[in-house]
Amino acid sequence: MEESFQFYVRRVYLKVQVLLKGYNFLFFGLLALFIPFLPVYLGEQGLSASEIGLIIGTGGFVTLIAQPLWGFISDKTKTIRKVMLLLVCFTAISGYFLFNVNSYVLLVVFTLFVYFFLMPLDPLTESLNFTVSEMARISYGSIRTYGALGYAVLSLIAGFTMDYFGMSSIAILFVLLGVISFGIIWLMPNVQASSKPITMAGLKQVLKNKEMLLFLVLVFISSVPARMNDTFLGIHMLALGGDTSLIGISFFIAATSEIVIFALSFWWLRKGKELEMITIATFFYFVRFLASAFVTSPIALMVVQILQMVTFPIFYTAAIQYLYQIMPKEWRATGQTVLALLFFGLSGIIASYAGGYIYHELGGHAFYFIISIMSFMGVLFGIFLMIRKHKRS
């Protein structure tokens, strides 16, 4: 009887693994259509860098509200699957209208709708990835690799599609990915994941943890320049004389380079070495942005994106594992939500507002020089935390 039950559980998680890998491919594909190409699309509609930064920064505020709200709804309804179905459906509808309008007011409205429905899927998806990887005893990277692959492939497709068929053609891709994602989630069993919303009690417990606070400061310092680059890379590529196909290739190179790192995370990521890995990744962010400040050719800027390999995948994977190391099990869900809100929400708000102003007033080369200095500050703080950790041990 017990063997039959264990066999059934293994079959369920095998099915979930396959479906979840497919869903990761499509969900991160949706992110690839939205994050890199939204600033480009807004720019083509005649908006300035500061106006683009204002809209995307406001989207960050919406994310701060939407992520815990949908986490709360998921917790109360005791289902992650139905919430994800609803979010994917409204993401596809909002995305279709976003890339088909040219009125400033409608651009703002539908951009904020996409932020409200798309971005809450990220912590729910990552939580589901970790839950399934732990239960199935496989590496998180083996699932997350498909997300990086989806981001890479759809970046490339979107770039060439917009170049050949016009900016609004991305709307069709948005709907297509949304429909297929909906179908995959529909087939997925309702696996309970750690998607609990932030509560005051949980937040207090997280913020009482001094190691967690220092870790969040490091994440914040390092993620702001990273988010600034994500927002304005496409705009800078066009300013240097590139086109949307070159933007697509750049993000394809960046995302493809992540795949190997995510796939080999079981090999390079060691318990107790997370701070060192985060600091190394932040150093390469510094190198990447400094190089971007000096290049004058869109081709050279495209080549620099290969450094994504040693930045985001190492930084984010090590950050999540470090979070799991320093937080008690009962507060990990809250800690992970705080991490997601900080990395993709609060840092994104500051990055968009400040980045838009800096890029508009000082230009692209000064913009990248400034964010390289910010990344170097993250390196110094990471070294400080490493020294502090070794002294304590």
N, C-alpha and C positions, 0 to 999 in steps of 0.2 A: 504493500500500500504506500509506504513512504517512498520507495523507489519510483513508483508510478507518479506520485506527486512531484518529485524532483524532476522527472523527465518532462512533465507538463510545464513546470516552471521554466526549464531550459528552452523548451519549444516556444513559449511565449516571448522570452527575452531574445531568442534568435530572430523571431518575426519582428519584434520591436527594433532590434539592431538594424535590420535591412531597411525597414521603413524609415527609421530615424536618419540613417545615412542619406537616403534619398531626399528626405525633408530638409536636412541641413544643406544639401546642394542647392535646393530651390530657395530656401529662406535667405541664405547668404547671397544668392543670386539677386533676390529682390533688394537687399541692401546695396549690392553693386550697382543696380539701376538708380538707386536713390541718392546715396551718399556722395559718390564722385561726380555724378552728372547733374544733380540738382543745381549746384552753383553755376555750372556751365549753361544750363537751360535758362536760369534766371538772368544770367549775363546777356544771353542772346535776346532776351525780351527787353533789353535796354536798361537793366538795373545796374547801379554802380556797386563796387566792392563793399562799400559801407552799408548800402541797402541790403545786399545779399547777406552780409554778416548779421544785420539786424533781424532779418527773417529767420535765419538758421539759429541764431541765438535764442529767439523767442520759441522756436521749436524745441530747444533744450529745456526751457521752462515747462513746456507741455509734457516733455518726457519725464521730468521730475514728478509731475502730478500723475501721469498716466501709468507709469510702471507700478508704483505701490497700489494704485486704484485697481488695476486689473489683477494684481497679485491678491488683493483682498477679495475680489469677486471669485477668483479661482479657489481660494481657501474656503469661502463661505459655501460655494456650490459643490465643493469637494471633487472637482473635476478640472483637470488641466486641458483635456482634449477638446471639450466643448468651447472653452474660452478661446483656445487657439483657432478653432474653426471660425468663430465669430470675428476674431481679429484679422485673420487672413482674408476673409470675405470683404470686410470693409476697407482693408488695405488696398486690395485690387481695385475696388470701385473708386476710392479716393485718388489712387495713383493714375488711373485712366483719365479722370477729369483734370488732375493737376497738369499733366503733360499735353492737354488739349486746350487750355485757356491762355489768354494773353492779357487779361485785365489785371492790374496790380492788386486790387482787392481780392479777386478770385484766386490769384496765385498765392496770396498770403493764407487765405481760408483753407484751400486744399492742401497746401504744404503742412499746415498745422494739423489737419485731419490725418495725413499720412504719419506724422510724428506720433499722434495720439494712438493710432492703431498698430503701426509697424514696430516702433521701438519697444513696447512692452513685450513683444514676442522674444526679444533677445534674452532677458534673464530667465524667462520660462523655458526657452530652448536650451540654454546652457545648463540650467538646473536639471532638465530632463536628460541631457547628455551625460552629466556626472552621475545621476542616479542609475541610469541604465549601464554605464561603464562599470560602476561599482558592483551592481547586482550580477552582471554577466561576467565579472572579473576580466575585463579587457581594459586597455588603456583609453583614457579620454581622447587622446590624440587620434586614435584609430577611427573615431566617429567624427571628430572636429575637422579632420583632414578633408572630408567631403564638403564641409562648409567653405574651406579655403579654395577647393577645386571649383565649386559653384561660383564663388566670387570672381575667380580668375576667368572662367569661361564666359560668364555673362558680362563682365567688364569689356572683354574683347568683342563680343557680339554687339553689345550696346554701342560701343564706339564706332564700329563700321556701319551699323544700322542707321545711327544718327547722321553719319557723314554722307551716306548714299541716299537715304530716304527722307531726311529732314529731322529736326529736333522732336517733333510730335510723334514720330514713329515708335519712340520708346514706350508710349502708352499701351500699344498692343502687346509688347513684351511683358509689361507689368500685369496685364490681365491674364495672359497665358500662364505665367509662373504662378499667379494667384490661384487659378483654377486647378492646376495640377497639384499644388501644395494642399489645397482643400481636399482633393481626392485622397492623397496619401494620409493626411491626418484622420480622415474619415475611416480609413481601414485600420488605423492604429488602435490597439487596446488602450484603455484608460489607465496608464501607469501613473501612480501617484509620485509626484516629484516634490522636492523641497522648494515650493513656490510660495511660501508663506509671506504675507505682507509685513511691512515694518510696523511694529507696535511700539508704544512708548516704553514699555518694560524691556522689550528686546533691544531697542535703540540705546537705552541707558546702560544695559549690560555690555553692549558693543563698545560704547564710548567710555566706559569705565576701564576698559582694557587698554593700558598704556601702550603696549606693543602694537595693538590695533590702530590706535590714534597716530602713532609715529609712522606706521605702514601706510595709512591713508594719506598722510602728508606727502610721503614719497610718491605715491600713486598720483596725487593731484599735481605736484610739481612736474612730474614726467609726462603726464597725459595731456596737459594744456597745449604744449607745443606740438604734440603728435596730432591732436584734434585740429589745430590750426593748419597743419600741413594737409590733412585729409580734406579740409574745406576749400583751401585755396590752391591746391596743386593744379587742378584742371584750369583754373583761371590763369595761373602763371604760365602754364604750358601754351595756352592760346596767346598770351602776351609776348612769348618768345617766338611766335610764328608757327606754332603747331596747329593741329586740327583735332576734331573729336576722335578720329580713328587712332591718332597718336596717344590721346588721353586713354583710350581703351586699352591700347597695347601697354602703356605704362602701368595701369592698374592690374593688367593681366600678368605682367612680369612680377609685380609686387606680390600678388596673391599666389601665383605659382611657386614663388620662392618660399612661401610659408608651408607648402604642402609637405616637403621633406622634413621640416622641423617639427611640425605637428605629428607626422607619422612616426618619427623617431623619439618622441617625447619620453617614451618608456626607457630609453637608453641614456639621454643626456640630463634628464631632470632627476636629481637626487634629493631625498629628504634631508633637510638641514642646510641645503646649499641654495635655497630660493632667493635670499637677499643678494647673494653674489651674482646669480643669474640676472636678476632684475637690474642690478647696477651695471652689469656688462651690456645688457640690452639698451639701457639709457645712454651709455657711452656711445654706442653705435647710432643712436638717434642723433646725438651731437655731431658725429662725423657726417651722417647723412644730410643733415640740414646745413652744415657748414659747406659741404660740397655743392648743395643746391644754391647757396648764396653766390657762388663764384661762376657757375656755368652760365653760358650765354646762348646755348643752342638747345632747342627742344629735344633733339636726339640725345644730347649729353644728359639732360634732366631725366629723360626716360631711362637711361642706363643706370643712373644713381638709384633708381627704385629697387634694384636688386638687393640693396641693403635692408629692405623689408624683412628679408630672411633672418637677420640677426637682431631685429628690433621687436616688432609687435608680437609674433608668436611666442618668443622666449619670454618677453615681458608679461604677457597676459596669462600664459599657462603657469608660469612660476608664481605670479601674483595670486591666482586662485588656490594653488597648492599651499602657498604660505599662509593664506587666510585659513585654510582648513587645519593647518598646524597650530596656529595661535589661538583659535576660537574653540570653546567647548562645543560639542556636537549639537546641543540644543539651540545654540545661537548662530550656527553656521549659515542657515537660510537668511537670517536678517543681515548677517555680515556680508553675504554674497550680494544681496539686494543693495546694500549701502555701497559696495564696491562698484556695481553696475551703474548706480545713480551718479557716483563720483566720476567714473571713467567716461561714461557716455552722456551724462546729463550735465552736472555742474561744470565740469571742465569744458564741455562743448559750448555752454553758454558764454563763458569767459573767452574761450578761444574764438568764437564767432564774432562777438561784439568787439573785442580788442583787435583780433586779426583783421576784421573788415576795416577798422579805422587805420591801423598801421599800414596795410596794403594800399589803401586809398591815398593816404597822405605821403608815404615814404617810398612806395614802389616795391616790387617783388624781391629785389636783391637785398634791400635793407630788411625787409620782412623776414627772409630766411636767416639772415645774420642774427637778428634779434632772437628768433626761436632757437637757434643753435646755442646761444648764451643761456637761455632758459633751460635747455636740456643739460648743459654742463652743470648748472646749479643742482639739477636732479642727481647727477653723478656724484657731486660732492656730498650731498645729503645721504645718498646710498652708502658711500664710504664711511660716513659718520655712523650710520646704523650698523654696519658690519663691524666696525671697531668696538662699538658699544656692546654688540652681541658677544664678541669674543672675550671682552673683559668680564661680562656677566657669567660666561660659561667657564 
